[in-house]
Amino acid sequence: MKTLSRGRTRMPRAAAMAAALTLMAPQMGWTSPKDWELAFELSSGSAVNAPWRAGARELSARAQQAGTPGIWTSPAIEAAVPFSAAVVSWNARTPPGTRLRVEARAFREGGWSPWCRLATWSGDAPEAPIRRRPPPWAEPSGQGVRLDVDTLLARPPGATALQCRLSFFGSPAGPRPRVRALCAVLTATGAAQGRAETATDLAPIELDVPYRSQRAEERSIASRICCPTSLSMAMAWLGKALPTKSVALRCYDPAHDLFGNWSFAAAAAGELGFDARVTRLRDWAAVRRYLERGVPVIVSIGFEAGGLDGSPMKNGTAGHLILVRGFTSDGRVLVNDPAGADAVTGQLAYRADQLLAAWRNGAAIVVEPPADR
């Protein structure tokens, strides 16, 4: 896959189909989010120098010696039906000098795949200038799985279980990385895209989320930061206003030269204390349920030229992220589109049918205040 960003992507059709997070009518065996969202119980699993702290409700570890990590391996979770793709999200605190390695493997056709390194994560924002660094690991090939940036893909007939492994790195006398949440969202093998109810079926609602434009940032990154710009708007609305560039640097994936790694976006929000994850929403009603709680939803869209009336992206886009903040009484979807030059051209009311067609298979990033706050 050749990727400029989540906002500007060139993806082979086969990879795009395999990686899709499907916006669907109910599928056989999958009837509710619990069927495609896996939550890993951090108090279970096996651990080497990575104890569960019940009072703090988190995993933490301190290296016994430099370069020796604490390791936690999750229980394997069986999926309701075979899946073709998995995206893992984590919420952690990684103080300066610490880092977290996130790996996953899938069970398919009688055996486990190799461990696939999804990320080496640190909450430290890189200093400018940003330079691409190749992944310091070999991505697995063969045995039925491969990585596509933040997505673990399983070849047909798909995988039936998922397992994760976390490695905690730090100095013996220094601070410790801590993890308080780990989850994954799955895509069913052979899932057919469905169509849900239109937004006219829903009562109007609007969150007055302040607008930010990605185009206001420096030219070297402006075209590439739709994801962190949308994230910065969501976090500002929820009480944590940071400069857009600061959020972009926190989201940056140096191994793939991306500002739009969805897992990194969720992890960046997690470092700031939010509960954040990549998920998939079935319909507008699911979006509205978040809005009712005061939580805007970041969604991924793609469309041809002319496919979304009023969009600042006149030539269309293969991939772009926007923030959904409400619905109108006539069934339009209120959004903050970071591609606009200002609030006049970026706070828009899109036709629900066009946006549903553009919505890339229900993919969403949800950022919420911590449940215990």
N, C-alpha and C positions, 0 to 999 in steps of 0.2 A: 504494500500500500504506500503510495506517495502522498504525504500529508503536509499541507502548509499550516493548517490549524483546524480546530473543530469548526471554525467559521469559514474556512476555505479549504475544501477537501477534494482530492482526486482519488477515488476509490474504485478498484475493479468491481464490476457488477456482482460477480460471485461473492467477493468478500463482503460487499454491502449487504447482500441478501443473508449471508451467514451471520453477520454481526447484528442484524436488526433486532431491536427490542420491540416486539410486536404489539401494536395497539389492536386489541382483538375483541371480538365477541367471545363469550365463554367457549373454551375448548374442552374436548373430552378429557376428563381427569383434572382440569384446572378450573376451579369455580370461584376462587377468591384470592386476594393478594398473598395469603399465606402459602399458596401453592407455588408461586414463582418468586417469592422473597424468602431467602434463607437467613435466619438470624443465628449466629454461632454463639453458643453459651460459653462465655469466657471462664466461668467457674468449673467447667468440665474440661475434658481433654487431658493430654499428658504434658508435663512441664519439666524442663531442666533449668533450674535457676531462674524461673519465671513465675513467681508465686501469685496466686489470686489474693487480692486484698479485699476481704469482704466488706470492711467498713467503708472503704473508698469506692467499692464496686468497680475495680479495675485490675488489669494485669500490669505488673511492673517487674523490672529485672535490673540487676546490676551485674556487669561483667566481673567475673572472678579475677581476670587479668586482661590486660589490653588485647583486643582482638578476639576475645572469647565471648560469644554472645550467650544471653539467655534465650532459650528456645521453647516455644509453646506450639503444640500441634492440636488442632481441633478434632473433635469427633467427626467422623464422616456423616454427612447428611444425605439421605436418599431423596431424590426428586419425585414429585407426584407422577410425572411422565418424563421420557427422555428429553434432554435439552441439547441444543446446539451451541449455545453461547452463555457465558457467565461474566458479569462485571462485579468486582468486589469493591466494597467501600469500607473504610476504617476511620474511626475517630480516635485520635491519639494526642498526646502532648510529648513532644520531643525537644527538650531543652537544648540550648547550644552545646555542641560537642557530642550529641547523641543522634542515633538514627534507628530506623525500623525497616527491616526487610520483610516484604509481604510476598508469599508464594501460595500457589494453589495447584491442585491436581484433580483430574477427573477420572472416574471409573467408567470404563466402556469395554464391552465385548470381553468380559471375563478378567480384566486386569486394570491396574492403575496406570495412568500416564506418568511420565516423569514429573517432578516438581517444576513448575513454571514460575520464574521470578517475575512478578507483576510490577514491583516497584522497590526501590530503595528510597525511603521517605525520610525527609528531615524538614522540620518546620522553618528552618532558617531560609529567609529569602536571599537569593543569590545577589551579589553585587554586580552592577553594570560594569563593563558591557557583558551581555549574555553571550555565551559561546556554546555551541552544540558539543556535547560529549557523548561518544558512542556508548551504548550499554556495556557495562563491565561484566557481561555474562553472555553466554551463548543461548539464544532462544531455541527451545526444543523443536525438532522437526521429526516427522514420522510418528508412529504409534498413535495416530489418530487425533492429535491435538496440535494446536499452534497458537501463538499470540498475535494479536492485532492491536498494538499499543496497550490499551487498558482492558481488552476483551480476550478471554480464553475461549477459543473456538474448538468444537468437537465435530469431527466428520460424521456423516451419516453412518449408522443409524442414531448417532448421538450418544450422550453420556447419561448415566443414571444416578450418579452420586458425586458430591463435591467435598473436598477437604482443604483446609487452609493451614498454613504454618507461618508463624511470626518469629522473627529473630530480633532480639533487642541488643543494641550495641551502645557502649559507653565506656568511660574509664572507671577503674576500680573505686576511686574515691570521689568521682564526680556525680552529677545528677543522673537520674534514671529515666528512660523513656517509659511512658504509661499509655495503655490502651484501654478504652472504656466501651468500645463498640466495634463489632465486625459483622458485616452482612454481605449478601450477594443477591443479585437479581438475575434470573434465568430467562432464556428464550426457548420455547418449546420447539423441538425438531419438527419441521414441516408445518409450522404454524401459519395459518392463512390470515391475512389482514382482514379485519372486520370493520364495521361502521357502527358507531354508537349514536345515541340521541343527539339532536342538534341543541345548540345553546338556547334556543327559544323555549325549550322545555324547562329552563331553570329561571328562578327569580333573579332579578338584577342585583349585582353587588359590585362594589368598587373599593379597592385599597389605594389610598393616595400615596403611592410609592414615589419618592422624588426621582427625577430622571437624570441619567448620566449617558453621555455619548462616548463611544469608543473612539470616535474621530477627534475628540478633544485631546487625546494623548499624542505623544511624539510619533512622527511618521513611521519610524522604524518598527513600531509594534501596533499602530492604530488599526490596521486591517486584520489583525490576528487575535484580538482580545475580546471578542463578543462574549465568550464564556466568563472570564473574570469580571468584565463590566457588568454583566447581568448579576453575577454573584455579589459584586460590591453594592448594587442597588438593593438586593434582598437583605444583605447584612445591615446596611444603613437603616432600612425600614425597621429592622428588628433591634436596633439600638447600638450597632457597632459600625460607625462611619469611618472608613479608612480611605485614603486616596486610591483612585482606581489603579494607578500604576503599582502601588504597594500590594494590592490584592493580586494583580497580574503576576508579580514576581513570586508571590507565595504559591501561586498555581503552576508556575513554570515547570515543565518536565524537560530537563536538559538532555536526557537520553534520546528523546524523539524530537527535540526542538519544538515543543508544543506549549501553548498557553491553554489549550482546550482539552487536556486529559481530564475526562469527567471524574475519575476516581481522585485525582489530585485536587480538583475543585472542592469535592466533598471533604477531603482531608484537610485542606487549607481552612475551611470553615470550622472543622472539628478542632483544629489547633487553637482557635479563638473562642472555644467553649460551646459552640453550637452543636446540636444533633443534626448531622447532615449525611445524606446518602444519595446514590444513584438508584433510581427506581424506574418503574414503568406504570403508567396510569391508563386504565381501560377506556375512560370516557370523560366528558366534560363534568359529569356529576362528581367524579373523583377529584377533579381539580377544584371544583367549588367547595368541597368539604374542607380542603386546606384553606381556601380563602375565608371561609366562615370562621376559622380559628385565627385569622389575621396573618396567614402564611402565604406569600406569593409563590408561584411555581415557575421554575426555569425549564423551558422546553426546547427541544431541538427540532428545527424545521429545514426543509429543502424543497425547492420549487423551480420550475422553469420561468423564463421571462414572461411576465404578464400573469403569472399564476396566483399572485397575491396582491389584490388591488390596494394601492396606497403604500406599498412597501418602499423604503428607501433604496432597496436593492433591485433596481429596475431590470437588470439582466438576469435576475434569479440567482440562486446559490445552491451548491451541492450540500452545504451544511452551515447552519447558523443557529445561534442560541438567543432566545428572547425571554423576557419575564412576563408572565401572565398575571394580571392584577385585578381582573374583574370581568363581568358580563353586563351588557346593556339590556334594556327592556325589549329591544327589537332583535335580540339574539346575536349581537356582535360581541367579539372578544376584545376586551381592553388589554393592551400590552404596552410595555416599555421596550421598544426595539432599539438596542444600542447602536444600530447602524445609522440612525438619524443624526442630523447635525446639532439639533437642540430639541427641547421638549415639544416644540411646534411640529417638527417633522419626525419625532420619535415616539411620542405618546399617541398611540393610534388605536382605532377600533376596527379590527379586521373582521371580514365576513367569516362566520363560524365554519361554513362549509369549505371555504378555500383554506382556512387555517388547518382544519381537520385533515384535508388532503395533503397539506404540506408537513404536518406534524410527523416527524420521523419515527413512526411506529411506537408512539407513546413514550419515548425516552424523556426522562425528566430528572432534574436535580432538585431535591427538597431540602431546605435549610430551616430548622426550627430552633427555638430556645430550648435549652435542656429541660427534660421532662420534670426534673426535681427542683427547678428554679422557680 
